[in-house]
Amino acid sequence: MSFYISLSGLKGAQADLSTISNNVANVNSTAFKKSKAQFGDIFAAAPMQTTNQVAGQGVRVQGITQQFTQGTLETTDKTLDMGITGEGYFTVKGEDGTISYTRNGAFAVDDDRYVVDTTGSRIQVLAVDPATGALTTPPTNTTTPASLTDLQVPTTYLGQGTVQLTSVGVSKEGLVSAIYADGSTAYLGQVAMASFNSQEGLRQEGDAHWSATVASGNAIIGTANTGMFGAVNSGSLERSNVDITDELVSLISAQRNFQANAKAIEAANTLTTTIVNIRG
């Protein structure tokens, strides 16, 4: 039995090492959220058995969960780079129409003047009055991603005439404005923020993207810098929340744990070999 107990310990230590290695590998990935392996002991006994005379049967991985703590913001001075301080996610739509959520705010303009992220997905915004910036339809608890629109930055005033675009601005509330050569301003939309009842229930998609599941609940759509939604910081990006010092210390601990379990298997093997050789 001791062989299998130590084997479960080896597998647990290996899962811990893999998790830590992934954290270290993504220390420079924008908006990456570190993970932590969680373990539980294995114990079994018959109903009439005295449990204080029964040893445990090893360890098992209960789950590998992400830690959604705030990462530090790095200034980039690029207007369409957006970092979130606080709760919330950007809502983006892929080329196939699928909705996902991200905190990676490295946005740029494609050849059709749509604002897209690093995967080519278009950021979603709430419609606003172009003249005043007031929301056309304020979000409610029943607002869904299907009611959002793609953000497009036309090169001329509202896509009409010949007055050229000179600059773009994004407020802390996520209101996107475009300023043109004649001094006029047009509001293009307000960044749609998403929140969830259970962040830990989100499904990882890679590239700092997540999708909603039954465990996370449906996305709650709102605007930045209000209620549970964090502020949008234009000209900055959220860095990974991995602390390299903590991870290296955890790596040493996991390595020692692996070695200890390997030593336990070696000791059990020596004992078994001794017993088998008694007859000889």
C-alpha positions as CSV (number, residue, x, y, z in Angstrom):
1,M,0.0,0.0,0.0
2,S,2.9,2.4,0.8
3,F,3.9,2.3,-2.9
4,Y,0.6,3.6,-4.0
5,I,0.4,6.2,-1.3
6,S,3.8,7.6,-2.3
7,L,2.8,7.3,-6.0
8,S,-0.2,9.6,-5.3
9,G,2.2,12.0,-3.6
10,L,4.5,11.9,-6.7
11,K,1.6,12.7,-9.0
12,G,0.4,15.5,-6.7
13,A,3.9,17.0,-6.6
14,Q,4.1,16.7,-10.4
15,A,0.8,18.6,-10.8
16,D,2.1,21.3,-8.4
17,L,5.3,21.6,-10.4
18,S,3.4,21.8,-13.7
19,T,1.2,24.5,-12.3
20,I,4.1,26.6,-10.9
21,S,6.0,26.1,-14.2
22,N,3.1,27.4,-16.2
23,N,2.9,30.5,-13.9
24,V,6.6,31.2,-14.3
25,A,6.4,30.7,-18.1
26,N,3.6,33.3,-18.3
27,V,5.2,36.0,-16.1
28,N,5.3,38.4,-19.0
29,S,1.9,37.4,-20.6
30,T,-0.5,40.4,-20.5
31,A,-3.3,40.0,-18.0
32,F,-2.4,36.4,-17.2
33,K,-3.9,35.1,-14.0
34,K,-1.8,32.6,-12.0
35,S,-3.1,29.3,-10.9
36,K,-2.8,27.3,-7.8
37,A,-3.1,23.5,-7.3
38,Q,-5.4,22.4,-4.4
39,F,-5.0,19.0,-2.8
40,G,-7.1,16.8,-0.5
41,D,-6.2,13.7,1.4
42,I,-7.7,10.3,0.5
43,F,-9.2,8.3,3.4
44,A,-11.4,5.2,3.6
45,A,-12.6,3.0,6.4
46,A,-15.3,0.4,6.9
47,P,-18.4,1.6,8.8
48,M,-17.5,-0.4,11.9
49,Q,-13.8,0.2,11.7
50,T,-11.9,2.3,14.3
51,T,-10.6,5.2,12.2
52,N,-7.9,6.2,14.6
53,Q,-6.0,3.0,13.7
54,V,-6.2,3.5,9.9
55,A,-3.6,5.5,7.9
56,G,-4.6,7.6,5.0
57,Q,-4.4,6.4,1.5
58,G,-2.6,9.3,-0.2
59,V,-3.4,12.6,-1.8
60,R,-5.4,13.7,-4.8
61,V,-5.7,16.9,-6.8
62,Q,-8.9,18.6,-6.0
63,G,-8.5,21.2,-8.7
64,I,-6.3,23.8,-10.3
65,T,-7.9,27.2,-9.8
66,Q,-6.9,30.6,-11.1
67,Q,-6.3,33.5,-8.8
68,F,-8.1,36.5,-10.1
69,T,-6.1,39.1,-8.2
70,Q,-5.3,42.5,-9.7
71,G,-2.1,42.7,-11.8
72,T,0.0,45.9,-11.9
73,L,-0.6,48.4,-14.7
74,E,2.1,49.2,-17.2
75,T,2.0,52.5,-19.0
76,T,2.2,52.2,-22.8
77,D,0.9,55.7,-23.9
78,K,-1.1,54.1,-26.6
79,T,-4.7,55.2,-26.4
80,L,-6.4,51.9,-27.4
81,D,-4.3,50.0,-24.8
82,M,-6.8,49.7,-21.9
83,G,-6.1,48.3,-18.4
84,I,-8.8,47.5,-15.9
85,T,-8.4,48.5,-12.2
86,G,-10.9,46.5,-10.2
87,E,-13.4,43.9,-11.2
88,G,-14.7,43.3,-14.7
89,Y,-13.8,42.0,-18.2
90,F,-13.9,43.4,-21.7
91,T,-16.4,41.7,-23.9
92,V,-15.1,40.6,-27.3
93,K,-16.7,38.8,-30.3
94,G,-14.6,36.4,-32.4
95,E,-14.8,36.1,-36.2
96,D,-17.2,33.2,-35.8
97,G,-19.5,35.2,-33.6
98,T,-18.5,33.6,-30.3
99,I,-18.4,35.8,-27.2
100,S,-15.5,35.7,-24.8
101,Y,-14.2,37.9,-22.0
102,T,-10.7,39.2,-21.4
103,R,-8.7,41.6,-19.3
104,N,-6.0,41.9,-22.1
105,G,-6.7,45.4,-23.3
106,A,-4.1,45.5,-26.1
107,F,-6.5,46.7,-28.7
108,A,-5.7,48.0,-32.2
109,V,-7.6,49.0,-35.4
110,D,-7.9,46.5,-38.3
111,D,-8.2,47.3,-42.0
112,D,-11.9,47.8,-41.7
113,R,-11.4,50.3,-38.8
114,Y,-12.9,47.9,-36.2
115,V,-11.1,47.8,-32.8
116,V,-9.8,44.3,-32.2
117,D,-7.7,42.5,-29.6
118,T,-4.6,40.3,-30.1
119,T,-6.7,37.4,-31.3
120,G,-8.6,39.5,-33.9
121,S,-11.8,39.6,-31.8
122,R,-13.8,42.8,-31.9
123,I,-14.4,44.7,-28.7
124,Q,-18.1,45.2,-27.8
125,V,-19.6,48.5,-26.8
126,L,-22.9,50.0,-25.7
127,A,-24.5,52.3,-28.2
128,V,-24.4,56.0,-27.4
129,D,-25.6,59.3,-28.8
130,P,-22.8,60.5,-31.1
131,A,-23.4,64.1,-30.1
132,T,-23.7,63.8,-26.3
133,G,-22.2,60.4,-25.4
134,A,-25.4,59.5,-23.4
135,L,-26.2,55.8,-23.5
136,T,-29.0,55.0,-26.0
137,T,-30.2,52.1,-23.9
138,P,-28.6,51.9,-20.4
139,P,-27.7,48.3,-19.4
140,T,-29.9,46.3,-17.1
141,N,-29.8,42.9,-15.4
142,T,-31.4,41.5,-18.6
143,T,-28.9,43.0,-21.0
144,T,-27.0,40.3,-23.0
145,P,-23.9,40.3,-25.2
146,A,-26.2,39.9,-28.2
147,S,-27.4,43.5,-27.7
148,L,-23.9,45.0,-28.0
149,T,-22.2,46.3,-31.1
150,D,-18.7,46.3,-32.6
151,L,-16.6,49.4,-32.0
152,Q,-15.5,51.1,-35.2
153,V,-13.4,54.2,-35.6
154,P,-14.1,55.9,-38.9
155,T,-11.4,58.1,-40.5
156,T,-13.9,60.9,-41.2
157,Y,-16.6,62.4,-39.1
158,L,-19.1,59.6,-38.5
159,G,-17.9,58.0,-41.7
160,Q,-19.3,60.9,-43.7
161,G,-17.7,64.0,-45.3
162,T,-14.0,64.8,-45.7
163,V,-13.1,66.0,-42.2
164,Q,-10.2,63.7,-41.1
165,L,-9.8,62.0,-37.7
166,T,-7.0,63.5,-35.5
167,S,-7.2,61.6,-32.2
168,V,-9.2,59.1,-30.2
169,G,-9.8,59.2,-26.4
170,V,-11.2,56.7,-23.8
171,S,-12.5,57.9,-20.5
172,K,-12.3,56.0,-17.2
173,E,-16.0,55.1,-17.8
174,G,-15.0,53.5,-21.1
175,L,-16.6,56.2,-23.3
176,V,-14.8,56.3,-26.6
177,S,-14.6,59.7,-28.4
178,A,-13.1,60.7,-31.7
179,I,-11.8,64.2,-32.4
180,Y,-11.6,65.5,-35.9
181,A,-9.6,68.1,-37.7
182,D,-12.2,70.8,-37.5
183,G,-12.4,70.4,-33.7
184,S,-15.7,68.5,-33.7
185,T,-16.1,65.4,-31.4
186,A,-18.1,62.3,-32.0
187,Y,-18.8,59.6,-29.4
188,L,-18.4,56.2,-30.8
189,G,-19.7,54.0,-28.0
190,Q,-19.1,53.0,-24.3
191,V,-17.0,49.9,-23.6
192,A,-19.2,47.1,-22.3
193,M,-17.9,45.6,-19.1
194,A,-18.8,42.1,-17.9
195,S,-18.9,40.6,-14.4
196,F,-19.8,37.2,-13.1
197,N,-21.2,35.7,-9.9
198,S,-18.4,33.2,-9.8
199,Q,-15.1,34.1,-11.6
200,E,-13.6,30.7,-10.7
201,G,-16.3,29.1,-12.8
202,L,-15.1,30.7,-16.0
203,R,-13.6,28.4,-18.7
204,Q,-10.1,29.3,-19.8
205,E,-9.7,29.8,-23.6
206,G,-6.0,30.8,-23.7
207,D,-4.6,34.3,-24.6
208,A,-6.1,35.6,-21.4
209,H,-9.6,34.9,-22.6
210,W,-12.5,33.2,-20.8
211,S,-16.0,32.1,-21.7
212,A,-19.0,31.8,-19.5
213,T,-20.2,28.4,-18.1
214,V,-23.0,27.2,-16.0
215,A,-20.7,27.4,-13.0
216,S,-19.8,31.1,-13.6
217,G,-23.3,32.2,-14.5
218,N,-24.3,34.5,-17.3
219,A,-22.4,37.7,-17.8
220,I,-23.7,40.8,-16.0
221,I,-23.2,43.7,-18.5
222,G,-22.5,47.2,-17.2
223,T,-20.3,50.3,-17.7
224,A,-16.9,50.9,-16.2
225,N,-16.3,52.9,-13.0
226,T,-19.7,52.1,-11.6
227,G,-20.8,49.6,-9.0
228,M,-18.9,46.3,-9.3
229,F,-17.1,47.3,-12.5
230,G,-13.6,48.6,-12.4
231,A,-12.3,51.7,-14.1
232,V,-10.8,51.7,-17.6
233,N,-7.3,53.2,-17.8
234,S,-6.4,54.3,-21.3
235,G,-2.7,54.1,-22.3
236,S,-1.9,51.2,-20.0
237,L,-2.0,47.4,-19.8
238,E,-2.5,45.0,-16.9
239,R,0.5,42.8,-16.3
240,S,0.5,39.2,-15.1
241,N,-0.3,38.8,-11.4
242,V,2.5,36.3,-11.0
243,D,5.1,37.1,-8.3
244,I,8.2,35.4,-9.6
245,T,9.8,35.3,-6.1
246,D,6.8,33.5,-4.6
247,E,6.7,31.1,-7.5
248,L,10.4,30.2,-7.2
249,V,10.0,29.5,-3.4
250,S,7.0,27.3,-4.2
251,L,9.0,25.6,-6.9
252,I,11.7,24.6,-4.4
253,S,9.0,23.4,-2.0
254,A,7.3,21.3,-4.7
255,Q,10.6,19.8,-5.8
256,R,11.5,18.8,-2.2
257,N,8.0,17.2,-1.9
258,F,8.6,15.2,-5.0
259,Q,12.0,14.1,-3.8
260,A,10.6,13.1,-0.4
261,N,7.9,10.9,-2.0
262,A,10.5,9.3,-4.3
263,K,12.6,8.5,-1.2
264,A,9.5,6.9,0.5
265,I,9.1,4.6,-2.6
266,E,12.8,3.8,-2.4
267,A,12.5,2.9,1.3
268,A,9.4,0.7,0.7
269,N,11.2,-1.0,-2.1
270,T,14.2,-1.7,0.2
271,L,12.0,-3.1,2.9
272,T,10.1,-5.3,0.4
273,T,13.4,-6.6,-1.0
274,T,14.7,-7.5,2.5
275,I,11.5,-9.4,3.4
276,V,11.6,-11.4,0.1
277,N,15.3,-12.3,0.6
278,I,14.7,-13.6,4.2
279,R,14.0,-17.1,3.0
280,G,17.3,-17.1,1.1
